[in-house]
Amino acid sequence: MAKPKPIELRPVGHITTDAIGPSGKRVFYIQAWKDDRTITLICEKTQIQSLAVGIEQFLADVNTKYVDLPDASADYDEDQMHVHPPVEPLFRVGQLGLGYDPEADLVAIELRELAEGEGKETEDLNVVRLWCTRSQIRAMANWGLEVASRGRPLCPQCGQPMDPAGHFCPRKNGHKH
């Protein structure tokens, strides 16, 4: 079987993350497009949150190393940040990474497919690289944190998400509240 060739959009016209579905059952996506090509990937809420924190740290490091760069804007228009149909994901994300090309002043987000099931070797997994401006990726990170925060409220005792029907809290010996 031939090793899949990485998919690259360089640079993207737009990149976003979003969730579809009711609280507690939402599916999270990363979506980018360039011209008429759209790439959509499924990811976990925790991946979106970790990525957002990682992006802020990464951009701070880039600004420390390249002191003449202007600050990246975190502004976004919510109407433009929702995923666009049709939502046909290529794969579920297993690993994420960030890189920077100082010549082009572009940030790369590399997304690797989750190895599901037995027999799938690392080199057989799909890889997508999305090259963005620093402002595009910072806006995506801020929007991602906003989307993640719109889910179920967290239990003040144990920190786990609470369902509308109630929550069995381990810190309250399983009593529903």
N, CA, C and O atoms as a DFTB+ gen file, in Angstrom:
708 C
 N C O
     1  1       0.843      -1.180       0.000
     2  2       0.000       0.000       0.000
     3  2       0.887       1.242       0.000
     4  3       1.837       1.330       0.777
     5  1       0.582       2.180      -0.854
     6  2       1.378       3.405      -0.976
     7  2       1.123       4.339       0.202
     8  3       0.001       4.475       0.690
     9  1       2.190       4.967       0.632
    10  2       2.090       5.950       1.707
    11  2       1.275       7.136       1.207
    12  3       1.548       7.657       0.126
    13  1       0.248       7.584       2.001
    14  2      -0.544       8.729       1.537
    15  2       0.303      10.006       1.499
    16  3       1.118      10.259       2.386
    17  1       0.091      10.785       0.471
    18  2       0.807      12.046       0.320
    19  2       0.141      13.099       1.204
    20  3      -1.086      13.202       1.215
    21  1       0.936      13.892       1.953
    22  2       0.320      14.938       2.778
    23  2      -0.481      15.923       1.921
    24  3      -0.096      16.248       0.798
    25  1      -1.570      16.374       2.461
    26  2      -2.403      17.386       1.810
    27  2      -1.982      18.733       2.381
    28  3      -1.904      18.898       3.598
    29  1      -1.710      19.697       1.503
    30  2      -1.317      21.025       1.954
    31  2      -2.186      22.084       1.313
    32  3      -2.463      22.045       0.114
    33  1      -2.611      23.033       2.132
    34  2      -3.232      24.249       1.636
    35  2      -2.300      25.376       2.070
    36  3      -2.172      25.661       3.260
    37  1      -1.657      26.007       1.109
    38  2      -0.664      27.035       1.415
    39  2      -0.817      28.221       0.488
    40  3      -0.519      28.119      -0.702
    41  1      -1.272      29.332       1.006
    42  2      -1.908      29.541       2.307
    43  2      -3.405      29.282       2.207
    44  3      -3.972      29.257       1.115
    45  1      -4.034      29.089       3.358
    46  2      -5.486      28.919       3.372
    47  2      -6.134      30.278       3.141
    48  3      -5.556      31.317       3.461
    49  1      -7.320      30.258       2.592
    50  2      -8.101      31.486       2.482
    51  2      -8.786      31.785       3.805
    52  3      -9.008      32.943       4.159
    53  1      -9.120      30.708       4.540
    54  2      -9.797      30.844       5.830
    55  2      -9.604      29.551       6.606
    56  3      -9.517      28.476       6.013
    57  1      -9.537      29.650       7.922
    58  2      -9.457      28.478       8.797
    59  2     -10.334      28.731      10.005
    60  3     -10.404      29.851      10.510
    61  1     -11.004      27.684      10.466
    62  2     -11.880      27.819      11.620
    63  2     -11.994      26.490      12.346
    64  3     -11.527      25.453      11.873
    65  1     -12.613      26.552      13.480
    66  2     -13.013      25.376      14.227
    67  2     -14.429      25.646      14.704
    68  3     -14.810      26.797      14.920
    69  1     -15.200      24.597      14.866
    70  2     -16.589      24.788      15.284
    71  2     -17.119      23.461      15.805
    72  3     -16.469      22.423      15.682
    73  1     -18.297      23.511      16.382
    74  2     -18.958      22.310      16.886
    75  2     -20.379      22.285      16.344
    76  3     -21.029      23.321      16.196
    77  1     -20.840      21.085      16.055
    78  2     -22.198      20.898      15.563
    79  2     -22.873      19.879      16.474
    80  3     -22.302      18.833      16.783
    81  1     -24.091      20.196      16.899
    82  2     -24.864      19.283      17.727
    83  2     -25.218      19.903      19.065
    84  3     -24.716      20.969      19.420
    85  1     -26.096      19.219      19.814
    86  2     -26.511      19.736      21.124
    87  2     -25.409      19.527      22.167
    88  3     -24.561      18.648      22.017
    89  1     -25.430      20.339      23.217
    90  2     -24.445      20.215      24.299
    91  2     -24.395      18.777      24.800
    92  3     -25.423      18.128      24.989
    93  1     -23.193      18.306      25.004
    94  2     -22.991      16.932      25.460
    95  2     -22.864      15.941      24.324
    96  3     -22.378      14.828      24.525
    97  1     -23.292      16.326      23.132
    98  2     -23.219      15.426      21.976
    99  2     -22.625      16.140      20.772
   100  3     -22.793      15.702      19.634
   101  1     -21.928      17.244      21.031
   102  2     -21.366      18.022      19.933
   103  2     -20.187      17.287      19.299
   104  3     -19.452      16.556      19.963
   105  1     -20.033      17.500      18.020
   106  2     -18.879      17.007      17.274
   107  2     -18.075      18.246      16.880
   108  3     -18.624      19.213      16.351
   109  1     -16.771      18.204      17.144
   110  2     -15.900      19.345      16.874
   111  2     -15.138      19.128      15.574
   112  3     -14.739      18.013      15.239
   113  1     -14.950      20.223      14.858
   114  2     -14.297      20.174      13.556
   115  2     -13.252      21.279      13.435
   116  3     -13.339      22.321      14.084
   117  1     -12.267      21.018      12.588
   118  2     -11.380      22.046      12.066
   119  2     -11.630      22.052      10.573
   120  3     -11.645      21.002       9.931
   121  1     -11.826      23.239      10.025
   122  2     -12.112      23.344       8.593
   123  2     -11.302      24.499       8.005
   124  3     -11.193      25.570       8.601
   125  1     -10.746      24.259       6.841
   126  2     -10.008      25.303       6.122
   127  2     -10.351      25.193       4.653
   128  3     -10.703      24.129       4.145
   129  1     -10.236      26.331       3.987
   130  2     -10.450      26.300       2.546
   131  2      -9.520      27.268       1.856
   132  3      -9.059      28.266       2.410
   133  1      -9.274      26.908       0.611
   134  2      -8.496      27.747      -0.303
   135  2      -9.168      27.614      -1.656
   136  3      -9.311      26.514      -2.189
   137  1      -9.573      28.733      -2.199
   138  2     -10.306      28.745      -3.466
   139  2     -11.514      27.812      -3.362
   140  3     -12.386      28.038      -2.522
   141  1     -11.586      26.771      -4.193
   142  2     -12.749      25.879      -4.159
   143  2     -12.469      24.566      -3.417
   144  3     -13.290      23.651      -3.468
   145  1     -11.334      24.458      -2.733
   146  2     -10.990      23.242      -1.994
   147  2     -11.251      23.453      -0.507
   148  3     -10.772      24.418       0.089
   149  1     -12.012      22.545       0.079
   150  2     -12.325      22.590       1.515
   151  2     -11.816      21.324       2.170
   152  3     -12.015      20.221       1.661
   153  1     -11.155      21.495       3.306
   154  2     -10.672      20.372       4.118
   155  2     -11.387      20.450       5.459
   156  3     -11.337      21.479       6.133
   157  1     -12.053      19.364       5.848
   158  2     -12.745      19.294       7.130
   159  2     -12.247      18.064       7.877
   160  3     -12.158      16.977       7.307
   161  1     -11.924      18.241       9.158
   162  2     -11.421      17.164      10.001
   163  2     -12.187      17.146      11.318
   164  3     -12.570      18.199      11.827
   165  1     -12.411      15.962      11.870
   166  2     -13.057      15.820      13.176
   167  2     -11.973      15.850      14.248
   168  3     -10.901      15.270      14.073
   169  1     -12.256      16.523      15.347
   170  2     -11.320      16.507      16.473
   171  2     -12.110      16.520      17.780
   172  3     -13.336      16.627      17.778
   173  1     -11.405      16.412      18.867
   174  2     -12.016      16.412      20.188
   175  2     -12.031      17.825      20.761
   176  3     -11.213      18.669      20.394
   177  1     -12.963      18.062      21.655
   178  2     -13.050      19.358      22.328
   179  2     -11.735      19.672      23.041
   180  3     -11.250      20.802      22.979
   181  1     -11.165      18.691      23.706
   182  2      -9.906      18.926      24.426
   183  2      -8.767      19.258      23.466
   184  3      -7.855      20.003      23.825
   185  1      -8.809      18.716      22.255
   186  2      -7.787      19.060      21.265
   187  2      -7.922      20.525      20.850
   188  3      -6.919      21.217      20.679
   189  1      -9.154      20.996      20.689
   190  2      -9.388      22.397      20.333
   191  2      -8.864      23.304      21.448
   192  3      -8.194      24.302      21.180
   193  1      -9.171      22.955      22.684
   194  2      -8.732      23.758      23.821
   195  2      -7.208      23.757      23.948
   196  3      -6.596      24.808      24.140
   197  1      -6.606      22.588      23.842
   198  2      -5.140      22.484      23.942
   199  2      -4.459      23.204      22.782
   200  3      -3.436      23.863      22.966
   201  1      -5.027      23.074      21.600
   202  2      -4.476      23.753      20.433
   203  2      -4.513      25.264      20.623
   204  3      -3.548      25.956      20.298
   205  1      -5.617      25.777      21.147
   206  2      -5.739      27.224      21.357
   207  2      -4.664      27.730      22.318
   208  3      -4.039      28.759      22.061
   209  1      -4.447      27.024      23.407
   210  2      -3.404      27.407      24.363
   211  2      -2.032      27.291      23.699
   212  3      -1.186      28.172      23.853
   213  1      -1.819      26.207      22.966
   214  2      -0.549      25.998      22.272
   215  2      -0.278      27.084      21.239
   216  3       0.862      27.523      21.086
   217  1      -1.307      27.516      20.537
   218  2      -1.141      28.570      19.529
   219  2      -0.684      29.866      20.197
   220  3       0.225      30.531      19.700
   221  1      -1.300      30.224      21.306
   222  2      -0.901      31.457      22.004
   223  2       0.555      31.376      22.457
   224  3       1.306      32.339      22.304
   225  1       0.955      30.240      23.011
   226  2       2.347      30.065      23.447
   227  2       3.287      30.088      22.248
   228  3       4.355      30.698      22.303
   229  1       2.894      29.432      21.179
   230  2       3.709      29.373      19.969
   231  2       3.899      30.763      19.377
   232  3       5.014      31.134      19.009
   233  1       2.821      31.530      19.283
   234  2       2.917      32.882      18.735
   235  2       3.763      33.794      19.621
   236  3       4.474      34.666      19.121
   237  1       3.686      33.596      20.927
   238  2       4.541      34.373      21.840
   239  2       6.010      34.042      21.588
   240  3       6.857      34.935      21.590
   241  1       6.312      32.765      21.374
   242  2       7.695      32.351      21.061
   243  2       8.160      32.944      19.735
   244  3       9.291      33.419      19.626
   245  1       7.290      32.918      18.729
   246  2       7.633      33.486      17.422
   247  2       7.930      34.981      17.575
   248  3       8.906      35.482      17.018
   249  1       7.085      35.689      18.331
   250  2       7.297      37.126      18.530
   251  2       8.576      37.424      19.302
   252  3       9.194      38.467      19.091
   253  1       8.979      36.527      20.191
   254  2      10.228      36.697      20.932
   255  2      11.423      36.508      19.997
   256  3      12.416      37.231      20.079
   257  1      11.305      35.525      19.113
   258  2      12.408      35.228      18.191
   259  2      12.492      36.249      17.050
   260  3      13.588      36.611      16.624
   261  1      11.363      36.703      16.566
   262  2      11.294      37.656      15.449
   263  2      10.651      38.945      15.976
   264  3       9.456      39.169      15.785
   265  1      11.436      39.775      16.627
   266  2      10.919      40.928      17.365
   267  2      10.299      42.008      16.481
   268  3       9.532      42.829      16.984
   269  1      10.600      42.038      15.198
   270  2      10.061      43.071      14.319
   271  2       8.672      42.752      13.768
   272  3       8.090      43.568      13.053
   273  1       8.142      41.586      14.091
   274  2       6.822      41.213      13.577
   275  2       5.731      42.025      14.269
   276  3       5.784      42.220      15.483
   277  1       4.748      42.497      13.513
   278  2       3.601      43.143      14.157
   279  2       2.777      42.086      14.899
   280  3       2.816      40.905      14.555
   281  1       2.042      42.516      15.907
   282  2       1.197      41.579      16.645
   283  2       0.114      41.015      15.735
   284  3      -0.405      41.699      14.854
   285  1      -0.207      39.761      15.971
   286  2      -1.286      39.110      15.222
   287  2      -2.620      39.470      15.871
   288  3      -2.737      39.470      17.096
   289  1      -3.602      39.771      15.069
   290  2      -4.924      40.112      15.569
   291  2      -5.665      38.847      15.993
   292  3      -5.530      37.794      15.369
   293  1      -6.438      38.966      17.045
   294  2      -7.264      37.847      17.508
   295  2      -8.728      38.057      17.141
   296  3      -9.588      37.264      17.526
   297  1      -9.011      39.117      16.404
   298  2     -10.398      39.455      16.057
   299  2     -10.973      38.477      15.040
   300  3     -10.270      37.992      14.154
   301  1     -12.256      38.201      15.186
   302  2     -12.956      37.359      14.222
   303  2     -14.403      37.816      14.120
   304  3     -14.929      38.480      15.014
   305  1     -15.027      37.450      13.023
   306  2     -16.450      37.696      12.806
   307  2     -17.142      36.350      13.001
   308  3     -16.940      35.426      12.213
   309  1     -17.955      36.239      14.046
   310  2     -18.575      34.960      14.383
   311  2     -19.316      34.343      13.204
   312  3     -19.272      33.126      13.022
   313  1     -19.993      35.152      12.404
   314  2     -20.737      34.622      11.260
   315  2     -19.824      33.892      10.271
   316  3     -20.255      32.954       9.600
   317  1     -18.574      34.319      10.185
   318  2     -17.633      33.690       9.252
   319  2     -16.881      32.510       9.867
   320  3     -16.159      31.804       9.163
   321  1     -17.044      32.290      11.181
   322  2     -16.264      31.254      11.853
   323  2     -16.967      29.904      11.945
   324  3     -16.366      28.936      12.411
   325  1     -18.207      29.815      11.518
   326  2     -18.901      28.525      11.557
   327  2     -18.441      27.664      10.380
   328  3     -18.091      28.185       9.321
   329  1     -18.443      26.340      10.573
   330  2     -18.058      25.459       9.474
   331  2     -19.095      25.563       8.365
   332  3     -20.277      25.804       8.613
   333  1     -18.627      25.376       7.145
   334  2     -19.494      25.491       5.973
   335  2     -19.876      24.100       5.472
   336  3     -19.021      23.222       5.358
   337  1     -21.146      23.904       5.176
   338  2     -21.558      22.620       4.612
   339  2     -21.093      22.491       3.168
   340  3     -20.829      23.508       2.528
   341  1     -20.987      21.308       2.644
   342  2     -21.237      20.057       3.346
   343  2     -20.068      19.718       4.264
   344  3     -18.911      19.980       3.937
   345  1     -20.385      19.134       5.415
   346  2     -19.365      18.757       6.385
   347  2     -19.043      17.280       6.155
   348  3     -19.733      16.393       6.658
   349  1     -17.992      17.041       5.394
   350  2     -17.559      15.691       5.053
   351  2     -16.109      15.532       5.487
   352  3     -15.194      15.775       4.699
   353  1     -15.890      15.118       6.755
   354  2     -14.528      15.048       7.279
   355  2     -13.677      13.994       6.575
   356  3     -14.145      12.906       6.240
   357  1     -12.409      14.355       6.362
   358  2     -11.449      13.412       5.779
   359  2     -11.060      12.335       6.774
   360  3     -10.943      11.161       6.424
   361  1     -10.859      12.750       8.033
   362  2     -10.472      11.807       9.082
   363  2     -10.614      12.456      10.445
   364  3     -10.867      13.655      10.560
   365  1     -10.443      11.624      11.494
   366  2     -10.419      12.092      12.882
   367  2      -8.965      12.378      13.242
   368  3      -8.079      11.566      12.979
   369  1      -8.731      13.532      13.842
   370  2      -7.380      13.968      14.191
   371  2      -6.872      13.215      15.415
   372  3      -7.566      13.089      16.424
   373  1      -5.631      12.715      15.296
   374  2      -4.973      12.065      16.429
   375  2      -3.906      12.960      17.039
   376  3      -3.807      13.073      18.260
   377  1      -3.103      13.598      16.183
   378  2      -2.012      14.458      16.651
   379  2      -2.055      15.787      15.911
   380  3      -2.448      15.873      14.748
   381  1      -1.634      16.823      16.638
   382  2      -1.555      18.163      16.062
   383  2      -0.160      18.717      16.327
   384  3       0.460      18.410      17.344
   385  1       0.319      19.531      15.404
   386  2       1.604      20.186      15.597
   387  2       1.599      21.551      14.938
   388  3       0.775      21.828      14.066
   389  1       2.526      22.404      15.360
   390  2       2.639      23.753      14.815
   391  2       4.037      23.983      14.281
   392  3       5.008      23.450      14.817
   393  1       4.143      24.776      13.226
   394  2       5.428      25.159      12.661
   395  2       5.333      26.581      12.135
   396  3       4.246      27.149      12.034
   397  1       6.494      27.151      11.799
   398  2       6.504      28.531      11.329
   399  2       7.500      28.682      10.198
   400  3       8.624      28.187      10.284
   401  1       7.092      29.363       9.139
   402  2       7.961      29.707       8.019
   403  2       8.212      31.212       8.092
   404  3       7.347      31.998       7.705
   405  1       9.394      31.628       8.589
   406  2       9.662      33.061       8.754
   407  2       9.759      33.810       7.428
   408  3       9.469      35.005       7.375
   409  1      10.163      33.126       6.360
   410  2      10.270      33.776       5.044
   411  2       8.905      34.244       4.539
   412  3       8.772      35.343       4.001
   413  1       7.905      33.400       4.720
   414  2       6.553      33.721       4.247
   415  2       5.677      34.292       5.365
   416  3       4.562      34.747       5.107
   417  1       6.177      34.270       6.607
   418  2       5.408      34.686       7.789
   419  2       4.085      33.920       7.844
   420  3       3.013      34.510       7.975
   421  1       4.188      32.583       7.739
   422  2       3.021      31.705       7.813
   423  2       3.221      30.664       8.903
   424  3       4.325      30.159       9.106
   425  1       2.141      30.356       9.596
   426  2       2.135      29.310      10.613
   427  2       1.499      28.069       9.992
   428  3       0.475      28.154       9.314
   429  1       2.119      26.922      10.232
   430  2       1.556      25.655       9.759
   431  2       0.943      24.919      10.935
   432  3       1.538      24.823      12.008
   433  1      -0.241      24.408      10.717
   434  2      -0.822      23.478      11.672
   435  2      -0.861      22.132      10.958
   436  3      -1.496      21.978       9.915
   437  1      -0.168      21.165      11.545
   438  2      -0.123      19.829      10.956
   439  2      -1.054      18.937      11.752
   440  3      -0.960      18.856      12.976
   441  1      -1.948      18.270      11.049
   442  2      -2.958      17.417      11.659
   443  2      -2.772      16.004      11.128
   444  3      -2.839      15.764       9.922
   445  1      -2.538      15.074      12.047
   446  2      -2.318      13.673      11.669
   447  2      -3.530      12.836      12.067
   448  3      -4.133      13.031      13.122
   449  1      -3.856      11.915      11.201
   450  2      -4.996      11.032      11.406
   451  2      -4.808      10.178      12.656
   452  3      -3.694       9.758      12.972
   453  1      -5.905       9.928      13.358
   454  2      -5.912       9.029      14.501
   455  2      -5.826       7.597      13.982
   456  3      -6.590       7.207      13.100
   457  1      -4.900       6.818      14.528
   458  2      -4.756       5.413      14.127
   459  2      -5.843       4.609      14.829
   460  3      -5.717       4.276      16.007
   461  1      -6.901       4.303      14.106
   462  2      -8.000       3.533      14.676
   463  2      -7.892       2.093      14.206
   464  3      -7.704       1.825      13.019
   465  1      -8.010       1.179      15.140
   466  2      -7.936      -0.230      14.800
   467  2      -6.506      -0.719      14.699
   468  3      -5.554       0.058      14.771
   469  1      -6.379      -2.007      14.532
   470  2      -5.057      -2.619      14.453
   471  2      -4.545      -2.622      13.029
   472  3      -5.323      -2.591      12.075
   473  1      -3.236      -2.661      12.893
   474  2      -2.618      -2.836      11.596
   475  2      -2.324      -1.567      10.827
   476  3      -1.685      -1.628       9.777
   477  1      -2.763      -0.432      11.306
   478  2      -2.490       0.818      10.593
   479  2      -1.193       1.406      11.139
   480  3      -1.126       1.833      12.291
   481  1      -0.182       1.421      10.307
   482  2       1.124       1.936      10.701
   483  2       1.146       3.454      10.602
   484  3       0.361       4.047       9.862
   485  1       2.041       4.076      11.345
   486  2       2.153       5.534      11.367
   487  2       2.334       6.107       9.971
   488  3       1.749       7.141       9.650
   489  1       3.128       5.461       9.144
   490  2       3.374       5.996       7.800
   491  2       2.169       5.841       6.876
   492  3       2.145       6.436       5.799
   493  1       1.167       5.053       7.276
   494  2      -0.050       4.884       6.477
   495  2      -1.125       5.907       6.817
   496  3      -2.175       5.941       6.175
   497  1      -0.869       6.743       7.827
   498  2      -1.871       7.704       8.275
   499  2      -1.847       8.957       7.410
   500  3      -0.798       9.366       6.913
   501  1      -3.008       9.553       7.241
   502  2      -3.127      10.797       6.480
   503  2      -2.606      11.977       7.283
   504  3      -2.691      11.997       8.511
   505  1      -2.067      12.960       6.573
   506  2      -1.549      14.185       7.179
   507  2      -2.069      15.367       6.371
   508  3      -2.063      15.346       5.141
   509  1      -2.519      16.400       7.084
   510  2      -2.949      17.648       6.457
   511  2      -2.126      18.774       7.066
   512  3      -1.996      18.865       8.287
   513  1      -1.569      19.633       6.211
   514  2      -0.862      20.839       6.666
   515  2      -1.613      22.053       6.156
   516  3      -1.828      22.213       4.955
   517  1      -2.005      22.899       7.081
   518  2      -2.740      24.105       6.756
   519  2      -1.859      25.300       7.112
   520  3      -1.527      25.505       8.280
   521  1      -1.484      26.083       6.111
   522  2      -0.613      27.246       6.305
   523  2      -1.473      28.491       6.431
   524  3      -2.264      28.799       5.540
   525  1      -1.317      29.209       7.544
   526  2      -2.173      30.347       7.872
   527  2      -1.337      31.564       8.234
   528  3      -0.165      31.449       8.593
   529  1      -1.953      32.718       8.136
   530  2      -1.313      33.902       8.695
   531  2      -1.400      33.779      10.218
   532  3      -2.209      33.017      10.748
   533  1      -0.564      34.533      10.900
   534  2      -0.601      34.516      12.362
   535  2      -1.948      35.022      12.872
   536  3      -2.443      34.534      13.888
   537  1      -2.542      35.986      12.188
   538  2      -3.856      36.499      12.606
   539  2      -4.960      35.464      12.373
   540  3      -5.863      35.328      13.198
   541  1      -4.892      34.736      11.258
   542  2      -5.901      33.693      11.001
   543  2      -5.882      32.633      12.092
   544  3      -6.935      32.226      12.585
   545  1      -4.690      32.184      12.470
   546  2      -4.622      31.098      13.447
   547  2      -4.942      31.594      14.852
   548  3      -5.499      30.851      15.660
   549  1      -4.595      32.843      15.150
   550  2      -4.939      33.396      16.460
   551  2      -6.451      33.585      16.575
   552  3      -7.027      33.308      17.627
   553  1      -7.096      34.049      15.517
   554  2      -8.558      34.191      15.519
   555  2      -9.217      32.820      15.682
   556  3     -10.194      32.685      16.419
   557  1      -8.686      31.803      14.995
   558  2      -9.221      30.453      15.129
   559  2      -9.093      29.968      16.573
   560  3     -10.020      29.358      17.104
   561  1      -7.957      30.233      17.207
   562  2      -7.745      29.807      18.592
   563  2      -8.750      30.474      19.531
   564  3      -9.344      29.814      20.384
   565  1      -8.934      31.775      19.372
   566  2      -9.883      32.483      20.235
   567  2     -11.312      32.001      20.013
   568  3     -12.066      31.820      20.969
   569  1     -11.679      31.795      18.755
   570  2     -13.011      31.279      18.446
   571  2     -13.166      29.865      19.006
   572  3     -14.224      29.522      19.534
   573  1     -12.119      29.040      18.895
   574  2     -12.176      27.676      19.423
   575  2     -12.444      27.646      20.918
   576  3     -13.223      26.819      21.393
   577  1     -11.805      28.545      21.668
   578  2     -12.065      28.617      23.110
   579  2     -13.495      29.052      23.388
   580  3     -14.131      28.560      24.320
   581  1     -13.996      29.974      22.579
   582  2     -15.379      30.425      22.727
   583  2     -16.352      29.273      22.457
   584  3     -17.292      29.066      23.223
   585  1     -16.132      28.534      21.385
   586  2     -17.006      27.407      21.044
   587  2     -16.968      26.351      22.148
   588  3     -18.015      25.841      22.547
   589  1     -15.787      26.020      22.642
   590  2     -15.657      25.006      23.692
   591  2     -16.379      25.438      24.966
   592  3     -16.948      24.602      25.667
   593  1     -16.361      26.731      25.268
   594  2     -16.992      27.216      26.501
   595  2     -18.520      27.216      26.417
   596  3     -19.191      27.355      27.440
   597  1     -19.070      27.064      25.231
   598  2     -20.521      27.080      25.056
   599  2     -21.173      25.727      25.330
   600  3     -22.378      25.569      25.134
   601  1     -20.409      24.783      25.768
   602  2     -20.937      23.445      26.035
   603  2     -21.605      23.353      27.392
   604  3     -22.077      24.353      27.933
   605  1     -21.642      22.159      27.934
   606  2     -22.265      21.914      29.232
   607  2     -21.482      22.641      30.332
   608  3     -20.258      22.750      30.256
   609  1     -22.189      23.135      31.351
   610  2     -21.473      23.753      32.467
   611  2     -20.663      22.700      33.228
   612  3     -21.015      21.520      33.246
   613  1     -19.577      23.148      33.853
   614  2     -18.725      22.245      34.623
   615  2     -19.173      22.206      36.078
   616  3     -19.585      23.222      36.638
   617  1     -19.090      21.036      36.679
   618  2     -19.424      20.860      38.087
   619  2     -18.382      21.596      38.930
   620  3     -17.183      21.399      38.733
   621  1     -18.820      22.440      39.863
   622  2     -17.862      23.163      40.695
   623  2     -17.103      22.251      41.660
   624  3     -16.048      22.633      42.167
   625  1     -17.622      21.061      41.917
   626  2     -16.979      20.129      42.840
   627  2     -15.882      19.296      42.178
   628  3     -14.767      19.198      42.688
   629  1     -16.225      18.690      41.015
   630  2     -15.271      17.750      40.394
   631  2     -14.722      18.230      39.059
   632  3     -13.757      17.661      38.548
   633  1     -15.328      19.278      38.484
   634  2     -14.831      19.811      37.221
   635  2     -15.307      19.071      35.988
   636  3     -14.900      19.413      34.878
   637  1     -16.161      18.064      36.147
   638  2     -16.675      17.307      35.011
   639  2     -17.915      17.999      34.440
   640  3     -18.620      18.701      35.166
   641  1     -18.189      17.805      33.130
   642  2     -19.392      18.414      32.544
   643  2     -20.663      17.864      33.187
   644  3     -20.753      16.679      33.508
   645  1     -21.642      18.752      33.367
   646  2     -22.917      18.357      33.958
   647  2     -23.973      18.278      32.865
   648  3     -24.098      19.188      32.045
   649  1     -24.732      17.186      32.856
   650  2     -25.829      17.038      31.917
   651  2     -27.038      17.808      32.435
   652  3     -27.173      18.011      33.642
   653  1     -27.926      18.242      31.524
   654  2     -29.126      18.967      31.971
   655  2     -29.984      18.147      32.934
   656  3     -30.669      18.716      33.784
   657  1     -29.956      16.819      32.812
   658  2     -30.764      15.959      33.675
   659  2     -30.132      15.766      35.050
   660  3     -30.759      15.187      35.937
   661  1     -28.920      16.233      35.242
   662  2     -28.233      16.076      36.520
   663  2     -26.855      15.492      36.321
   664  3     -26.438      15.185      35.204
   665  1     -26.158      15.345      37.434
   666  2     -24.753      14.938      37.377
   667  2     -24.435      14.122      38.619
   668  3     -24.715      14.554      39.737
   669  1     -23.855      12.947      38.431
   670  2     -23.409      12.131      39.544
   671  2     -21.977      12.513      39.853
   672  3     -21.055      12.127      39.135
   673  1     -21.793      13.268      40.915
   674  2     -20.486      13.811      41.254
   675  2     -19.727      12.860      42.166
   676  3     -20.234      12.506      43.230
   677  1     -18.518      12.434      41.779
   678  2     -17.738      11.539      42.643
   679  2     -17.356      12.198      43.971
   680  3     -17.138      11.505      44.964
   681  1     -17.275      13.508      43.994
   682  2     -16.918      14.201      45.239
   683  2     -18.103      14.278      46.205
   684  3     -17.929      14.584      47.385
   685  1     -19.281      14.006      45.711
   686  2     -20.476      14.000      46.573
   687  2     -20.983      12.570      46.720
   688  3     -22.175      12.335      46.920
   689  1     -20.057      11.622      46.618
   690  2     -20.384      10.196      46.719
   691  2     -21.471       9.779      45.736
   692  3     -22.308       8.932      46.045
   693  1     -21.450      10.380      44.553
   694  2     -22.386       9.987      43.514
   695  2     -23.771      10.572      43.629
   696  3     -24.638      10.272      42.808
   697  1     -24.001      11.408      44.638
   698  2     -25.327      12.023      44.759
   699  2     -25.562      12.979      43.595
   700  3     -24.682      13.739      43.191
   701  1     -26.766      12.911      43.083
   702  2     -27.133      13.747      41.960
   703  2     -27.421      15.159      42.462
   704  3     -28.056      15.345      43.500
   705  1     -26.946      16.147      41.712
   706  2     -27.271      17.540      42.055
   707  2     -27.448      18.350      40.812
   708  3     -27.726      19.547      40.890
